[in-house]
Amino acid sequence: MSALSLVALVSLVSTVFSRQLDAHPPQQQHRHWAPICSGNPTNQIRGCDRYGCGAFGADRHSGKGKHVGVDVICRDGATVYAPFSGQLSGPIRFFHNGNAIDDGVQIRGSGNRCFLTSLPLPSLPGYCVKLVCIHPIRYHGQIRRGQQLGRMLPMQEVFPGIISHIHVENCDHSDPTHLLTPDVPPLPQQDRRWATVCAGNPTNEIRGCDKYGCGYYGAPRRNGKGKHRAVDVICADGATVYAPFSGQLSGPVKFFHNGNAIDDGVQISGSGFCVKLLCIHPIRYNGAISKGQVLGKMLPMQRVFPGITSHIHIENCDHSDPTSNLERGKGQ
């Protein structure tokens, strides 16, 4: 091929590529990564649990280090998908101890090329990411965005009660959060309030005052020397209890530490919330649960405190006020 012909070919390819970019600018070509875990279509990030928090920059190693990845919620055994197209390499050993979740793989985004001519074209920004705590189908070769990559490993075996997740870490330790955000954000009018917690109390009505005290947040406790750092949602003894939001269970949670008839409960972490529900007996203490799913049953509070307004003690893990999340309005 003559030099003149080569110049003409390069010019033609560049023109075609420019027209493609005009129609589909880089910022519109998969600005965000594909869903990584089945059951988590928005790449929801782990909140906080007793092991720490999943956000980029969260404290690690007793405050002496920072989290250089993002933890995308993923239940044990779930299918894992490639967030973008690229080249696989691995295995990646994060813990270096051979435990049940010490596996992973790296994906490096390939540059854009014209495969007919093998001439390099202007590259869109490339990615390089490590996905840890998964077992990939293979450690080498090419993979396409959204193609099955492997499966989530049994994190509960290593860290019981943690919010199971895939550790997603950019190779340059930059923050991948904005790339994990879904292309279509949640609608502003989406109801963020919690579901009904107790059968027979559709509006999550809060206990008033009785001879044992009051159920609202901040009510006096311990002869006026303390404050109630929770909310008491009215619930008849033996009533069915439901999950207020979707998340990961952990427990048991003991409030009285004396083995009485109501000394049981469970924690739910997820959907941006972490809460303890006490004086209930859950169906199970571990695993994933969905908003509105049966969580367990109300324990016999009248047996311990005769004449009290029976209730579920609902306490945010950070001791903040959960009242606004519980308010559902009359008739809802």
Residue pairs with C-beta under 8 A, 6 or more apart in sequence:
1 9
9 117
9 119
10 119
13 114
13 117
13 119
13 121
14 121
17 114
17 121
17 122
26 124
26 125
29 124
30 84
30 145
31 179
31 183
32 178
32 179
32 180
32 181
32 182
32 183
33 43
33 83
33 84
33 127
33 145
33 176
33 179
33 180
34 81
34 82
34 83
34 84
34 145
34 146
35 41
35 42
35 43
35 81
35 146
36 43
36 72
36 74
36 80
36 81
36 83
36 131
36 166
36 168
36 180
37 43
37 72
37 73
37 74
37 75
37 78
37 79
37 80
37 81
37 152
37 166
38 78
38 79
38 80
38 81
39 74
39 75
39 78
39 288
40 72
40 73
40 74
41 182
42 182
42 186
43 72
43 180
43 181
43 182
44 72
44 73
44 270
44 271
45 54
45 55
45 70
45 71
45 72
45 73
45 177
45 180
46 53
46 54
46 71
46 72
46 73
46 163
46 165
46 269
46 270
47 53
47 54
47 163
47 269
47 270
47 271
47 272
47 273
47 274
48 54
48 269
48 274
48 317
48 318
49 161
49 162
49 163
49 248
49 250
49 267
49 269
49 274
50 161
50 162
50 250
51 159
51 161
51 162
52 58
52 59
52 60
52 67
53 59
53 67
54 67
54 70
54 71
54 72
54 73
54 163
54 165
55 67
55 70
55 71
55 177
56 67
56 68
56 69
56 70
56 175
56 176
56 177
57 66
57 67
57 175
58 66
58 67
59 65
59 66
59 67
60 66
60 67
68 169
68 173
69 130
69 132
69 167
69 168
69 169
69 170
69 176
70 167
70 168
70 169
70 175
70 176
70 177
70 180
71 163
71 165
71 166
71 167
71 168
72 165
72 166
72 168
72 180
73 163
73 164
73 165
73 248
73 270
74 80
74 152
74 164
74 165
74 166
75 152
75 164
75 287
75 288
76 152
76 153
76 154
76 155
76 156
76 164
77 151
77 152
77 154
78 151
78 152
79 148
79 150
79 151
79 152
80 131
80 134
80 136
80 148
80 149
80 150
80 151
80 152
80 166
81 146
81 147
81 148
81 149
82 107
82 143
82 144
82 145
82 146
82 147
82 148
82 149
83 107
83 127
83 129
83 131
83 145
83 168
83 179
83 180
84 107
84 109
84 127
84 145
85 109
85 110
85 142
85 143
85 144
85 145
86 107
86 108
86 109
86 110
86 126
86 127
86 142
86 143
87 107
87 108
87 110
87 141
87 142
87 143
88 105
88 106
88 107
88 136
88 138
88 139
88 140
88 141
88 142
88 143
89 105
89 106
89 108
89 139
89 140
90 104
90 105
90 106
90 136
90 139
90 140
91 103
91 104
91 105
91 136
91 139
92 103
92 104
92 105
92 106
92 130
92 131
92 132
93 102
93 103
93 104
94 102
94 104
94 132
94 133
94 167
95 101
95 102
96 102
99 158
100 153
100 154
100 155
100 157
100 158
101 133
101 153
101 154
101 155
101 157
101 158
103 132
103 133
103 134
103 135
103 136
103 153
104 130
104 131
104 132
104 133
104 134
104 136
104 167
105 130
105 131
105 134
105 136
105 139
105 149
105 150
106 128
106 129
106 130
106 131
106 171
107 127
107 128
107 129
107 131
107 143
108 126
108 127
108 128
108 171
109 126
109 127
109 128
110 126
110 142
111 120
111 123
111 126
112 121
112 122
112 123
112 124
113 119
113 120
113 121
114 120
114 121
127 170
127 179
128 170
128 171
128 172
129 168
129 169
129 170
129 171
129 176
130 167
130 168
130 169
130 170
130 171
131 149
131 166
131 167
131 168
132 166
132 167
132 168
132 169
133 152
133 153
133 155
133 165
133 166
133 167
134 149
134 150
134 151
134 152
134 153
134 166
135 150
135 151
135 153
136 149
136 150
137 148
137 149
137 150
143 149
152 164
152 166
155 162
155 164
155 165
156 162
156 164
156 286
156 287
160 250
160 286
161 248
161 249
161 250
161 251
161 267
161 285
161 286
162 248
162 250
163 247
163 248
163 269
163 270
164 248
164 288
168 176
168 180
169 176
170 176
192 325
193 324
193 325
193 326
193 327
193 328
194 204
194 244
194 245
194 273
194 291
194 322
194 325
194 326
194 328
195 242
195 243
195 244
195 245
195 291
195 292
196 202
196 203
196 204
196 242
196 292
196 328
197 204
197 233
197 235
197 241
197 242
197 244
197 277
197 312
197 314
197 326
198 204
198 233
198 234
198 235
198 236
198 239
198 240
198 241
198 242
198 298
198 312
199 239
199 240
199 241
199 242
200 235
200 236
200 239
201 233
201 234
201 235
202 328
202 332
203 327
203 328
203 329
203 330
203 331
203 332
204 233
204 326
204 327
204 328
205 233
205 234
206 215
206 216
206 231
206 232
206 233
206 234
206 323
206 326
207 214
207 215
207 216
207 232
207 233
207 234
207 309
207 311
208 214
208 215
208 309
209 215
209 219
210 307
210 308
210 309
211 307
211 308
212 305
212 307
212 308
213 219
213 220
213 221
213 228
214 220
214 228
215 228
215 231
215 232
215 233
215 234
215 309
215 311
216 228
216 231
216 232
216 323
217 228
217 229
217 230
217 231
217 321
217 322
217 323
218 227
218 228
218 229
218 321
219 227
219 228
220 226
220 227
220 228
221 227
221 228
229 315
229 319
230 313
230 314
230 315
230 316
230 322
231 314
231 315
231 321
231 322
231 323
231 326
232 309
232 311
232 312
232 313
232 314
233 311
233 312
233 314
233 326
234 309
234 310
234 311
235 241
235 280
235 298
235 310
235 311
235 312
236 298
236 310
237 298
237 299
237 300
237 301
237 302
237 303
237 310
238 297
238 298
238 300
239 297
239 298
240 294
240 297
240 298
241 277
241 280
241 282
241 294
241 295
241 296
241 297
241 298
241 312
242 292
242 293
242 294
242 295
243 268
243 289
243 290
243 291
243 292
243 293
243 294
243 295
244 268
244 273
244 275
244 277
244 291
244 314
244 325
244 326
245 268
245 270
245 271
245 273
245 291
246 270
246 271
246 288
246 289
246 290
246 291
247 268
247 269
247 270
247 271
247 273
247 274
247 288
247 289
248 268
248 269
248 270
248 287
248 288
248 289
249 266
249 267
249 268
249 282
249 284
249 285
249 286
249 287
249 288
249 289
250 266
250 267
250 269
250 285
250 286
251 265
251 266
251 267
251 282
251 285
251 286
252 264
252 265
252 266
252 282
252 285
253 264
253 265
253 266
253 267
253 276
253 278
254 263
254 264
254 265
255 263
255 265
255 278
255 279
255 313
256 262
256 263
257 263
260 304
261 299
261 300
261 303
261 304
262 278
262 279
262 299
262 300
262 301
262 303
262 304
264 278
264 279
264 280
264 281
264 282
264 299
265 276
265 277
265 278
265 279
265 280
265 282
265 313
266 276
266 277
266 280
266 282
266 285
266 295
266 296
267 274
267 275
267 276
267 277
267 317
268 274
268 275
268 277
268 289
269 317
271 291
273 316
273 325
274 316
274 317
274 318
275 314
275 315
275 316
275 317
275 322
276 313
276 314
276 315
276 316
276 317
277 295
277 312
277 313
277 314
278 312
278 313
278 314
278 315
279 298
279 299
279 301
279 311
279 312
279 313
280 295
280 296
280 297
280 298
280 299
280 312
281 296
281 297
281 299
282 295
282 296
283 294
283 295
283 296
289 295
298 310
298 312
301 308
301 310
301 311
302 308
302 310
314 322
314 326
315 322
316 322
